[in-house]
Amino acid sequence: MAYLRTSVWGPAEFVGRPPWWLLTEGLVAGILAAGAIVGTTLFGAWTGRPSLADGEAGLVCAGALAVYLSFVGAGRALIGVTALLGVCLALQAPQAAAGMVLAERGRVQSVVVTSVQDGRAAEGGRARYLCSVADTDGVPLKVRIWRGCGEATRPGDALAVVSDPEGRVPPRGAQTGAGMSGPVRDLAPWAAALVVGSLVAVVRSYRLSRPSGTVSPFGTGQAGHR
């Protein structure tokens, strides 16, 4: 049972509070991983690199964090939980990154609704209508708009959409008061959970060595190591 607990959750072989440097290591690992996942996705959306903007690089960053936690001897369950949180953050990041780009350099324009599709789920799901739209020159947009498209929307109605003048991010319906805070707020819980998961995994990876004649700074006659 002791071996199982150690391999699954990590040994956590310290008395009292964990060493400050161990807490710092866990925080730094989590912050770097979260920053890398969000940063690469945002960079890809800003520069128009699909491999980065689609979250693929973020998934690689999440995998790198899992490899690091395995290297330091973290528990398997905590590695799995942290990796799952990293994957969730990487999957959430593309939409948030697109929103950040549009909030920074997007331009609002008026479009005309050409058709409305009821996109509700078959069994009482949340109502969502999808509008096919065209610009003022009659050129249809390649994406359908759901923000601002509702049950009362009819073909010929005007909608406001925000689009990227460089064409690197798909347009979306304009929202009142939309800005950088919305996408950041959507990612914050996932990023915070990833940092906490990394912190717990690193802290619980701590082991005590028992070489003869070694005195630890904690006065136990044992030295901490990985």
C-alpha positions, -999 to 999 in steps of 0.1 A, spaced: 0 0 0 29 24 8 44 17 -26 11 21 -44 5 54 -26 40 67 -35 37 57 -71 2 71 -76 3 102 -55 40 108 -49 61 102 -18 59 137 -2 86 127 22 90 159 42 79 168 77 58 200 82 57 225 54 73 217 21 106 235 14 102 270 -2 124 260 -32 101 231 -39 70 254 -39 89 278 -62 98 250 -86 62 239 -88 49 274 -94 75 282 -120 68 249 -139 31 256 -139 34 292 -149 58 285 -177 36 257 -190 4 278 -189 23 308 -205 37 286 -232 3 271 -241 -15 304 -243 15 323 -257 21 300 -286 -16 299 -295 -19 337 -293 13 341 -314 -1 318 -340 -34 336 -342 -17 370 -344 7 359 -372 -16 335 -390 3 303 -384 -24 275 -383 -2 249 -365 2 273 -336 -32 290 -337 -51 257 -337 -36 247 -303 -13 219 -316 18 236 -301 -2 240 -269 -8 203 -267 30 198 -272 36 221 -242 12 202 -221 30 170 -230 63 186 -222 50 194 -187 39 158 -182 73 146 -192 90 170 -168 67 159 -139 75 122 -147 112 131 -147 111 146 -112 92 116 -99 57 130 -94 28 106 -88 12 91 -118 -23 103 -109 -11 138 -104 8 137 -137 -24 125 -154 -45 152 -138 -20 180 -147 -17 167 -182 -55 167 -186 -57 203 -174 -30 213 -198 -49 197 -227 -81 215 -216 -62 248 -216 -47 241 -250 -82 233 -264 -97 265 -249 -69 287 -260 -76 290 -298 -110 307 -294 -97 329 -267 -66 339 -287 -89 347 -317 -109 369 -294 -78 387 -282 -67 394 -317 -101 408 -327 -102 429 -296 -69 444 -304 -71 450 -341 -105 440 -353 -128 463 -372 -166 464 -369 -186 462 -401 -222 458 -411 -233 427 -429 -266 414 -443 -283 382 -432 -289 358 -461 -303 328 -442 -310 317 -407 -305 282 -394 -319 269 -361 -288 253 -346 -305 240 -314 -298 206 -301 -323 179 -310 -334 173 -274 -339 206 -257 -304 220 -259 -295 256 -255 -310 277 -284 -284 289 -308 -292 303 -343 -266 305 -371 -268 333 -396 -252 331 -431 -242 367 -440 -228 387 -469 -209 420 -469 -222 452 -484 -209 441 -518 -229 409 -517 -198 387 -511 -208 359 -486 -186 353 -456 -172 318 -452 -183 315 -416 -217 316 -400 -224 341 -372 -242 332 -340 -235 362 -319 -264 386 -325 -283 360 -345 -315 350 -328 -350 337 -332 -363 370 -344 -335 375 -370 -347 373 -406 -329 374 -440 -323 409 -450 -316 421 -415 -283 438 -407 -258 425 -382 -226 439 -369 -195 417 -371 -159 423 -361 -133 411 -385 -95 410 -388 -83 434 -415 -54 410 -422 -77 380 -425 -58 358 -401 -88 353 -377 -123 344 -388 -149 372 -382 -175 369 -355 -205 388 -343 -198 420 -325 -206 422 -288 -213 453 -267 -184 459 -243 -164 430 -258 -127 434 -252 -95 417 -240 -110 409 -206 -135 384 -219 -110 359 -235 -86 363 -205 -115 356 -181 -123 324 -201 -88 311 -198 -80 322 -163 -97 292 -144 -79 266 -166 -45 283 -163 -49 286 -125 -59 250 -122 -29 240 -143 -5 260 -121 -21 244 -89 -19 209 -104 18 214 -113 25 228 -78 9 198 -60 26 173 -83 61 188 -78 57 192 -41 46 156 -36 75 144 -57 99 152 -29 119 122 -16 145 118 11 179 101 4 197 82 31 234 82 23 256 75 53 272 104 70 251 130 51 234 157 72 204 175 58 197 211 64 165 200 82 184 183 109 171 148 102 203 132 91 189 128 56 193 149 24 165 158 1 168 147 -35 148 136 -65 
